[in-house]
Amino acid sequence: MPSAIATEAKQALTEQYELKNIEKAKAPDGGTGTGWFSYTIIQGQNTITGYRQGSQRAVTQAVKDIVLELNERRVGKRGRVHLTPSRKQQKK
């Protein structure tokens, strides 16, 4: 019977990252200015919380890009080309 840890690890490999929410927030420690948003990205039981400054539209698009990139990294790069170096021609 597989262990609970192995089952959780297998499940984490199959679950994608998803944007859970974005909401207005105060500036994080060390942050200045206005227009801050906090966001939460989830993947199974994993949670990523971050802050970003900007308009709601810009922040939403940036976080969606982060989610997309996390999912691309999770499954690995596809379509790699195997390049073989050509022979160097000898000078005459």
N, C-alpha and C positions, 0 to 999 in steps of 0.2 A: 504494500500500500504506500503511495507516495506521501512524503511528509507535507505538512501544511506550508512550509517555506517553499518547497519545490512547486507546489500548486499555485501559490501566490506569484512566484517568479514567472511561471508559464503564463498565468493570466495577465501579468503586466506586459508581457511581450505581445499579446494579442490586442490589448486595449490601446486606443489612440488617445492622444492628448486632445482635450476639448476646452474651449473657453467657457468658464462657468458664469462669471459676471464681471462687469466693469461698473464702478460707481465713483461719484465725486468723493474726493478725500482732501484732508489737510495735507500740507507739505510734509514729507517724511523728514526724519531727523537729518539735519544738514541741508535740507532742500529749502529753496527760497522762492518767492513769487506765488502766483496764483495759477489756477487752471490745472490742478493735480487730480489724477484719477488713480484708484487702486484697482488691480485686476487679479482674478484668480483663474488659474489654469489647472485642470485636474486630469489625472490618468489613473483610473482605478482608485486606490487609496492614496496615491501620491498627490500632493497639492503644491503648486507654485504660486506665491503671492508676490506681486511687484507693484511699483509705482511708475507712472509716466506723466509727463507734463505736456499739455497741448490742448487742442480742441477735442471734443468728444469723438468727432468723426476721425481725426488723425490718430488719436490714441487707439480707437477701435480697430482701424486698419493695421496699425503697427502691431497690435497684440495678435490679430488674426494671422499676420505674417510670421510672428514668433511661433504660433501653434503649428502652422504649416511646415516651418523649418524643423521644429522638434519632431514632427511625424516623419519627415523625410529622413532625418538622421536616425530615427528609431529603426526604420526598415532597411537602412543602408542605401547606398547609391546604386541606381540601376543604369543599365546601358553603358557600362564602361567599355571602352574600346581597348583591345589588346594591341599595342603598337610594337612593331619590331623595327629596330634601327636598320636603315639601309646600309649596304657596304659603301665604304668610302672609296671613291675612285682614285687610283694611283695617278700621280702626276707623271707625265712623259717627258 
